Amino acid sequence: MKERHVVCVQQRLTHYRERLFDDLRHALASRGITFDLVHGQPDGVARKKQDAGALAWAHTIENSYITLGGHTAVWQSIPQALTSPDLIILTQESKLLANYPWLIRRRIHPTRVAYWGHGRNFQAERANSLRERWKKLLVGQVDWWFAYTEMSREIVRAQGYPDTRITALDNAIDNEGFLKELASVSGNDVVSLRSSLGIDMNAPVGLFCGSLYGDKRLGFMIDAADKIREVFSDFHLVVIGDGPNAFEIREAQVSRPWLHWVGVRKGVEKAAYFRIANLVFNPGAVGLHVLDSFCAGVPMATTTEARHGPEAAYLKDGHNGLMVSGSAEQYVSAVIRLLSDKTAYETMRANALADAKRYTLDNMVERFAEGIERCLAAPKKK
């Protein structure tokens, strides 16, 4: 049998996707399938997140960014040697101009085309905008769908796409690696880190970990932290990350000695901050980082009003975290109730740790590889 060939195209490669693509490449090789990854570079905004990754075997290309009317589009030229695979996997984003020739070509060319995406833009300001309507129009123009989560699967299926051609990946990150890093943090490390920040051993600690941008509702978070300090006078908030809205944290910490912005932290260093935390503060957009919360057994508190990614579906209010509706005052009340109820808190911690075992990178790789095999075996979608 001829060895089958799959190409996946990404606008950019993030560090948290490195192991996914490495493991997927090996899983597919064992099935007689060659896998190539093509990716470009981040734009100016994405570079500030400092989350770029690299894989020696991947094909790195130059992205061409085009800005028109306040919107940025991207053109990516795929290496000539990779232009006739059995399957090409594209990200479902309307700004990726190179997607369109593939969507047109699939009608006359044997290459299968698949989308990998959310089903819709969860951060879109208007669900019925022209861009979202255009995206919805193209949902059915591919041979297969790799949906981020079961929520994404339902969105795609609700738009008339056949469920038999959808693979829900249960989007995940390297839980196993983070669990090992958490386990490597000793009790002395915890004492030392708290001491270096001027935090008493029994003082409650809120932790934010992620990119600092508008959808994270940083102002809301600071307001909530102020109100929590009125109840717990020894409360501290630690902020990990960087991004275009870092100035909000930088300005706030000037008058708040209990607010600690430590910049980007990775690996064991990041794990140590999760070990000193009692709660993950994330009133804004929730994405993959909810899994860090589960792995550490540190419940996350977010809000229903935020423009979440599909991974927010993993967070169940009152089970493994808090999903609060309303004002900062209501958010604060929910947090204080949880931190004041040891039994409820320990139950929530246990549930979060249990869910970390479900949403794993190994499971995601297996689902991805199985879906690719099914797509290659199925006839092209008409």
Buried (B, 14 or more C-beta within 10 A) or exposed (E): EEEBBBBBBBBBBBBBBBBBBBBBBEBBEEBEBBBBBBBBBBBEEBEBBBBBBEBEEBBBBEBEEEEEEEEEBBBBEBEEEBBEBBBBBBBBBBBBEBBEEBBEEBEEEEBBBBBBBBBBBBBEEEEEEEBBEEBBEBBBBBBBBBBBBBBBBBBBBEBEBEEEBBBBBBBBBBBBBBBEBBEEBEEEBBEEBBEEBEBEEEBBBBBBBBBBBBBBBBBBBBBBBBBBBEBBEEBBBBBBBBBBBBEBBEEBBEEBEBBBBBEBBEEBBBBBBBBBBBBBBBBBBBBBBBBBBBBBBBBBBBBEBBBBBBBBBBBBBBBBBBBBEEBBEEBBBBBBEBBEEEEBBEBBBEBBBEBBEEBBBBBBBBBBBEBBBEBBEEEBBE
